[in-house]
Amino acid sequence: MDQKGTLRSSRILKKLQRHTSFDIGDLPTGLEDPTGRGLFILSRQTRLVVNVLLGLKTEVILMHFFDEKKNKYQSLIINEKLP
C-alpha cells in the first residue's frame, strides 16, 4: 500500500516493460533498476490488481487461483481514479 497515491498507471506499465525481456537470451533493460522488480515478479502471478486513488493511496492486490479455469482471465488490471 502506497499511502500517498503517487504511483501512476503509466509508471507501473513503464516499470513492468523495463523488467521484461522481449528477445530470448537478452537481459531486460531494467535489470539494475533500484525499483520495480517486485512489481514485475508479482505481475507474473495469476492476477495483479492495482487500485490507484490519485493523491491518496495505491493498493496492490495479488490473486492466485488453484482452479485452472479461473486462471484464464486478464492477468493485470490497473484502476486509476481521482478522489
N, C-alpha and C positions, 0 to 999 in steps of 0.2 A: 504494500500500500504506500503510495506517494501522498503524503499529507498536504502537499502544496498544489497539486494538479498542474504541474508544469510540463509533464510528459505529453507530447502531441502525437497523433496518429502518424504524421509524416516522419517524425523521429523514430518511432517504433519500426516502421517499414524500412527506413534507411539502415537502422542497426541490423535488422534481420538480413537485408540484402548484403551488407558488408561482411556478414559471417557465413554467407552461403557461397559455395564454390560451384560454378556452373560447368566447368570443364573437369573431367576425370583427371586426377593427378595434380591439379592446380590447388594451391592453398588460397583460402579466402583472403580478401584484401584487409579485412578487419581482424585478422588473427592476433595482432598485437595491441588492439584497442583495449583501453582500460575498462570500457563499459560495453554492455550489450550481449556478452557471451551467455549469461544466464538466461536472458530473454530468448536467445536463439535456441538454447538447449530445451527450454520449456516449449517452444513452438513446434518442436519435433514430436511432442506427445500427441495424444488423441485429439484434444481440443484446447485451445487457448482463447480465453475471452478477456479483452481489455476494455474496461469502462473508464473513460476519462471525463470528469466533470471539471471543465477548464477553470483554473484558478482555485479549485477547492481540494480535489483529491483524484488519484488514479488508483484503480483497483484491478488486480490481475487474478483471474480465476483459471485454474488448471483442472481439466476433467479427463479422466481416463476410464474408458468403458471396457469391461471384460467381455461383453457381448459383442461379437464381431459385426453384427447387423447395425449396431449403433455407431460404429466407427467409420461409417461411410459419409458422414455429414461434413460440413465445412470445418476445416481444422483451425482457422484463425478468424476471429471476429473482433473487430475494433469498433467500439461505440464512443463517439466524441461529441459532447454537448456543452452548451453554455448553461450556467445555473439559472 
